[in-house]
């Protein structure tokens, strides 16, 4: 079983069931399955074949869901990316993935057209919601209209075939493509659906970015393999639209990073909203403050469920019991079928209560990093995926994170690696040296702070630096704060002391 096969099965079982609700537009399961077939057939006409990588730069939308399942049904490999990425960020990923085709929003089409001048995109650029003009430019809508809604697959696909490549900065700052198989994705979504006791009566709200693994598994795939209804919002627009949608659409399950919940519990609505349908509020990507946990429970009458995962693990590894005892501050227990150990630097399991590295083994663990054999061997050494995250386990088996991957900044649930920001700042002619760290923020979890040492004591304007960064970095990666210093703390060997920088940031 895999995701597109399961979708076809649901479409046969519940053809008239609402699959997607988007801006009051409804798509049934039968219609969704037919649209997936049409896009798969259309891409095949363009020359897309099994194993080809298809880069998808779309926000939350029916087109994202259709593209995701159509690419997999075709036997190709989806490579989702943030549609807000700059040409600089997209170029790094494209040079590694070498996509056979691109599916993007109209605003991103000029960026990809320019990139196509140096990176070959053999089967063209498919643009949603417009009729693009130019060589190898195709309209998403016209492809659907010109294709049959019945798909005939000439070959069978193994469950261990790669279905998706998700790029993650990880520990290095250089994006690495985590290869997730059909079985990785389906097994993780199925297990999560079982944990949540999903049925066709559920209605899930997708606000978190669908190009991230957490939103895919915990909302999109979890919902569609259960025959439930997926209500899509383009993006987070604030607490009020969330509450209005929970009431109007009778939402039962929602996933968001802690930032969204922090904003929600502090929001005083102009009227009382009926949220009685809401039964599951799930979170991950960053630590949930205990204060937010208790405020939410007092306000909505049930508790937020915190879990833990990584792109490389499809992503869910652990979760507090959805319908059992939750421990605030904990990332919970390993999900069924997944093994977790806390080990020392020699992979020896440490005693209860002792801090060590989290390592994971199970059907959710990636096949490896694309084009990176050495890093794959290191990450998956001894048959376990090494997360780089430090934690301890209590006597009940609950895990507690004590530190995230070294230096990684998690802002509003989105990962930012300091090195990537530093590399951009270093291209500014007036900057001699720079170092980037995360600083605590009550809403976003962390914000980006850049220490800057200028050449010859030159003066720089913070807004000028932000504009400079905006040309090469997505908005959420741009430093919120700049601090101009005369030197940066280092060891005698010249190694930067990030710990000292964080102290300076206090």
C-alpha positions in Angstrom: 0.0 0.0 0.0 1.1 3.6 -0.7 -0.5 7.0 -0.6 -1.8 7.3 -4.2 -3.2 3.7 -4.1 -4.9 4.4 -0.8 -6.4 7.6 -2.3 -7.9 5.6 -5.2 -9.3 3.1 -2.6 -10.9 5.9 -0.6 -12.4 7.4 -3.8 -14.1 4.1 -4.6 -15.4 3.7 -1.1 -16.5 7.3 -0.4 -16.8 9.0 -3.9 -19.0 11.8 -2.7 -17.3 12.5 0.5 -15.7 15.9 0.8 -11.9 15.5 0.3 -10.9 19.2 0.2 -12.5 22.4 1.2 -10.7 25.5 0.0 -12.2 29.0 0.0 -15.7 27.5 0.0 -14.8 25.4 -3.0 -15.4 21.6 -2.4 -13.6 18.7 -4.1 -14.9 15.2 -3.5 -12.8 12.2 -3.3 -13.9 11.0 -6.7 -13.0 14.4 -8.2 -9.7 14.5 -6.4 -8.7 11.1 -7.6 -9.7 12.1 -11.2 -7.7 15.3 -11.0 -4.7 13.4 -9.8 -5.0 11.0 -12.7 -5.4 14.0 -15.2 -2.2 15.6 -13.9 -0.3 12.3 -13.9 -1.3 11.7 -17.5 -0.5 15.2 -18.5 3.0 15.1 -17.0 3.6 11.7 -18.8 2.7 13.4 -22.1 5.4 16.0 -21.3 7.9 13.2 -20.9 8.0 12.8 -17.1 8.9 9.2 -16.3 9.2 7.1 -13.1 12.2 8.1 -11.1 12.2 11.7 -12.4 12.4 14.4 -9.8 9.7 17.1 -9.9 10.3 20.2 -8.0 7.1 21.7 -6.5 7.1 25.3 -5.3 3.5 25.8 -4.2 1.8 27.1 -1.1 -1.1 25.5 0.6 -3.7 24.8 -2.1 -5.6 22.1 -3.9 -2.9 22.2 -6.6 -0.3 21.2 -4.0 -2.3 18.1 -3.0 -3.0 17.2 -6.6 0.6 17.6 -7.6 1.9 15.6 -4.6 -0.3 12.6 -5.3 0.0 12.8 -9.1 3.8 12.8 -9.0 3.8 9.7 -6.8 1.1 8.0 -8.9 3.4 8.5 -11.9 6.3 6.9 -10.0 8.2 10.1 -10.1 9.7 11.8 -7.0 8.3 15.0 -5.5 10.7 17.7 -4.3 8.7 20.2 -2.4 10.2 23.6 -1.6 9.1 26.9 0.0 7.7 29.0 -2.8 9.1 32.1 -1.1 12.7 30.9 -1.6 14.9 33.3 -3.5 16.7 32.3 -6.7 19.8 31.8 -4.6 18.2 29.3 -2.3 16.3 27.5 -5.1 19.5 27.3 -7.2 21.3 25.3 -4.5 18.5 22.7 -4.4 18.0 22.6 -8.1 21.7 22.0 -8.8 21.6 19.0 -6.5 18.2 17.6 -7.4 18.3 18.4 -11.2 14.5 18.3 -11.5 13.0 17.1 -14.8 10.1 19.5 -14.4 8.9 22.3 -12.0 5.4 23.1 -10.8 5.1 26.6 -9.3 2.9 29.6 -8.6 2.8 32.5 -11.1 4.9 34.8 -9.0 7.7 32.2 -9.0 7.6 31.5 -12.7 10.1 34.3 -13.7 12.6 33.0 -11.1 12.4 29.5 -12.5 12.6 30.8 -16.1 15.8 32.5 -15.2 17.2 29.5 -13.4 16.4 27.4 -16.5 19.0 29.3 -18.4 21.7 27.7 -16.3 20.0 24.5 -15.0 18.3 22.3 -17.6 14.6 21.6 -16.9 14.0 19.1 -19.6 10.2 18.8 -19.4 9.3 22.4 -18.6 7.7 24.6 -16.0 4.1 24.1 -15.1 2.4 27.2 -13.7 -0.8 27.2 -11.6 -3.6 29.7 -12.0 -2.3 31.4 -15.1 -1.5 30.9 -18.8 2.2 31.3 -19.0 4.0 32.3 -22.3 7.4 31.1 -23.2 9.4 28.1 -24.2 8.7 25.0 -22.1 6.1 26.9 -20.1 2.8 25.0 -19.4 -0.5 25.9 -17.8 -1.5 23.6 -14.9 -5.2 24.1 -15.8 -4.7 23.3 -19.5 -2.8 20.1 -18.7 -5.7 18.9 -16.6 -8.2 19.8 -19.3 -6.2 18.0 -22.0 -5.8 14.7 -20.1 -8.0 11.7 -19.3 -9.2 11.1 -15.8 -8.2 7.4 -15.9 -4.6 6.5 -15.3 -3.0 3.3 -16.4 0.3 2.5 -14.8 2.7 0.5 -17.1 4.8 -0.6 -14.1 4.5 -1.5 -10.5 6.4 0.4 -7.8 8.1 -1.1 -4.8 7.3 0.2 -1.3 11.0 1.0 -0.9 11.2 3.2 -4.0 11.9 6.9 -3.2 8.7 8.9 -3.3 9.9 12.3 -2.0 13.0 14.2 -1.4 12.8 16.9 1.3 15.7 19.3 1.7 16.8 20.1 5.2 19.8 22.1 6.5 20.4 19.7 9.4 23.7 20.2 11.1 25.8 21.6 8.2 23.8 24.5 6.9 24.1 23.1 3.4 20.7 21.7 2.3 20.6 17.9 2.1 17.9 15.9 0.4 16.3 13.3 2.7 15.0 10.5 0.6 11.7 9.2 1.9 10.2 6.1 0.4 6.5 5.2 -0.2 6.6 3.0 2.8 8.2 5.7 5.0 5.4 8.1 4.2 2.5 5.7 4.2 3.5 3.9 7.4 4.1 7.2 9.3 0.8 8.7 8.2 -1.1 5.5 9.0 0.4 5.1 12.5 -0.4 8.8 13.2 -4.0 8.4 11.9 -4.4 5.4 14.2 -3.0 7.3 17.2 -5.5 10.1 16.5 -8.4 7.6 15.9 -9.2 9.2 12.6 -12.4 8.4 10.8 -14.2 9.8 7.7 -16.1 12.1 10.1 -13.0 14.1 11.0 -12.3 17.5 9.5 -8.6 18.6 9.6 -7.4 22.2 9.2 -4.2 22.7 7.1 -2.5 26.0 7.9 1.1 24.9 8.5 3.1 24.9 5.2 2.3 21.7 3.2 5.9 21.7 1.8 7.1 20.6 5.3 7.0 17.0 6.3 5.0 17.6 9.6 2.1 19.2 7.8 2.1 16.5 5.2 2.0 13.6 7.6 0.1 15.0 10.5 -2.6 16.8 8.5 -2.7 16.2 4.8 -1.8 12.5 4.5 -3.3 11.6 7.8 -6.6 13.0 6.7 -6.7 11.7 3.1 -5.8 8.1 4.0 -8.7 8.2 6.6 -11.3 9.4 4.1 -11.7 12.6 6.2 -12.0 16.2 5.0 -9.0 18.5 4.5 -9.8 22.2 5.0 -7.0 24.3 3.5 -5.9 27.8 4.5 -3.2 29.5 2.4 -1.2 30.4 5.5 -1.5 31.5 9.1 -3.5 34.7 9.2 -3.9 35.1 12.9 -6.0 33.6 15.7 -9.4 35.0 14.6 -9.5 33.2 11.2 -8.5 30.0 12.9 -11.3 30.2 15.4 -13.8 31.3 12.7 -12.8 28.2 10.6 -13.0 25.8 13.6 -16.5 27.0 14.2 -17.7 27.2 10.6 -16.1 23.9 9.3 -16.5 22.0 12.6 -12.8 21.3 12.7 -11.7 18.3 14.8 -7.9 18.2 14.3 -5.3 20.9 13.9 -1.5 21.0 13.7 0.7 24.0 14.2 4.0 25.0 15.7 4.1 26.3 19.3 4.2 29.9 18.0 0.6 29.6 16.6 -0.7 28.3 19.9 1.2 31.0 21.9 -0.6 33.6 19.7 -3.9 31.8 20.1 -4.0 31.6 23.9 -3.2 35.3 24.3 -5.9 36.3 21.9 -9.1 37.8 23.3 -11.8 37.2 20.6 -14.5 39.8 20.0 -17.1 37.1 20.7 -17.4 33.5 21.9 -16.6 30.9 19.2 -18.1 27.4 19.2 -15.0 25.2 19.2 -16.8 22.1 20.7 -15.9 20.0 17.6 -12.2 20.5 18.2 -10.7 17.3 19.8 -7.0 17.3 18.8 -4.5 20.1 18.8 -1.1 18.7 17.8 2.3 20.5 17.9 5.9 19.9 17.2 9.0 21.5 15.4 10.0 23.4 18.6 9.5 23.0 22.4 6.0 23.9 23.6 6.2 26.3 26.7 4.5 24.8 29.7 2.7 28.1 30.2 1.1 27.8 26.8 0.1 24.1 27.5 -1.8 25.1 30.6 -3.3 28.3 29.1 -4.7 26.3 26.2 -6.2 23.6 28.4 -7.9 26.3 30.5 -9.2 28.1 27.5 -10.4 25.2 25.3 -11.0 22.4 27.7 -8.5 19.9 26.3 -4.7 19.6 26.2 -2.3 20.2 23.3 -0.5 17.1 22.3 3.3 17.6 21.8 5.3 15.3 19.6 8.8 15.1 18.1 10.2 14.3 14.7 12.6 15.1 12.0 12.4 15.4 8.2 14.6 12.3 8.0 11.9 10.3 10.0 8.9 11.2 7.9 8.7 12.9 10.5 6.9 11.6 13.6 9.1 9.7 16.1 7.4 10.3 19.5 4.3 11.9 20.8 2.5 12.4 24.1 -0.6 10.2 24.2 -3.4 11.9 22.4 -6.0 10.3 24.7 -3.7 9.6 27.7 -1.4 11.2 30.2 0.6 14.1 28.8 3.7 15.4 30.5 4.2 19.1 29.8 7.8 19.7 28.6 8.0 16.2 27.3 8.1 15.0 23.6 6.3 11.9 24.7 6.7 8.2 23.9 7.9 6.4 20.8 5.0 5.8 18.3 4.1 2.2 17.6 6.6 0.4 15.4 9.4 2.9 16.0 12.3 2.2 18.4 14.1 5.0 20.2 17.2 4.9 22.4 19.2 7.4 24.3 22.9 6.7 23.8 26.4 8.0 24.6 29.0 8.9 22.1 29.8 5.2 21.5 26.1 4.3 20.9 25.8 2.7 24.3 22.4 3.1 25.9 22.5 5.4 28.9 20.6 4.9 32.2 17.2 6.4 32.8 17.5 10.1 33.6 20.9 10.5 31.9 21.3 12.8 28.9 22.4 11.3 25.6 21.7 11.5 21.9 18.3 10.3 20.5 18.7 7.6 17.9 15.8 6.1 15.9 15.0 2.9 14.1 11.8 2.0 12.3 9.8 2.1 9.0 9.7 5.9 9.1 13.5 6.3 8.8 14.7 7.7 5.4 16.5 5.7 2.8 19.4 8.2 3.0 20.6 11.6 1.8 20.4 12.2 -2.0 23.9 12.3 -3.6 25.5 12.1 -0.1 26.7 8.5 0.5 29.2 9.4 3.2 26.8 11.5 5.2 24.2 8.8 4.8 26.5 6.2 6.2 27.4 8.4 9.2 23.7 9.4 10.0 22.5 5.7 9.7 25.5 4.1 11.3 25.0 0.8 13.2 21.5 0.6 11.7 20.1 3.6 13.6 19.4 7.1 12.6 21.4 9.5 14.7 19.3 12.7 15.3 22.0 14.9 16.9 19.4 15.9 19.5 20.1 15.5 23.2 17.5 14.2 25.6 16.8 12.0 28.6 14.2 9.4 29.3 12.2 9.3 32.6 11.1 6.1 34.4 7.8 6.0 32.5 9.6 6.1 29.1 8.7 9.7 28.3 11.5 11.7 26.5 12.6 15.2 27.4 14.7 17.3 24.9 17.5 19.2 26.6 19.1 20.7 23.5 18.4 20.9 19.8 20.8 20.2 17.0 23.9 22.2 17.5 23.4 25.9 16.6 20.1 25.3 14.8 17.6 28.2 15.2 13.9 27.3 15.2 11.8 30.3 14.5 8.0 29.8 14.5 8.5 26.2 13.7 10.8 26.8 10.8 14.5 25.7 10.8 17.2 28.3 10.2 20.8 27.3 10.1 23.1 30.2 11.2 25.8 29.3 8.7 23.4 29.9 5.7 22.6 33.4 7.0 26.3 34.0 7.8 27.4 33.1 4.3 25.0 35.7 2.8 26.2 38.4 5.2 29.8 37.6 4.4 29.1 38.7 0.8 28.4 42.3 1.9 31.6 44.3 1.1 31.6 46.1 4.5 31.3 43.1 6.7 34.6 41.6 7.9 33.3 38.9 10.2 29.8 37.8 11.4 28.2 35.2 13.6 24.5 34.3 13.9 22.7 32.9 16.9 19.2 32.4 18.0 17.8 34.4 20.9 14.6 33.6 22.9 11.4 35.2 21.7 8.0 34.8 23.6 6.0 34.5 20.3 8.3 33.0 17.7 10.3 30.8 20.1 13.5 32.1 18.7 14.6 35.1 16.6 17.7 35.6 14.6 20.5 37.8 15.9 23.6 38.6 13.8 26.8 39.8 15.4 28.6 42.0 12.9 32.2 43.1 12.8 32.7 45.7 10.0 35.7 46.5 8.0 37.7 49.4 9.3 35.0 50.3 11.8 32.6 51.3 9.1 29.0 52.2 10.1 26.2 50.1 8.7 22.5 50.7 8.7 20.4 47.7 10.0 17.6 48.3 7.4 20.2 48.4 4.6 21.5 45.0 5.8 17.9 43.5 5.9 17.3 44.7 2.4 20.6 43.2 1.4 19.6 39.8 2.9 16.2 40.0 1.3 17.8 39.4 -2.1 19.2 36.1 -1.0 17.2 34.8 1.9 13.6 34.0 2.6 12.0 36.5 4.8 11.9 34.3 7.9 15.7 33.8 7.8 16.5 37.5 7.8 18.0 38.6 11.1 15.6 40.4 13.4 18.4 42.0 15.4 21.9 43.1 14.5 24.6 43.8 17.1 27.8 45.6 15.9 30.9 44.5 17.9 34.6 45.1 17.9 35.6 41.4 18.1 34.1 38.0 18.4 35.0 35.5 21.1 37.2 32.6 20.0 39.4 29.8 21.3 43.1 30.0 20.9 42.8 27.8 17.8 40.4 30.4 16.2 37.2 28.5 16.8 34.2 30.7 17.4 32.6 30.4 20.8 28.9 30.4 20.0 28.1 29.8 23.7 29.8 33.0 24.6 27.9 34.8 21.9 24.6 33.6 23.4 25.7 34.9 26.8 26.4 38.3 25.1 23.0 38.2 23.6 21.2 38.0 27.0 
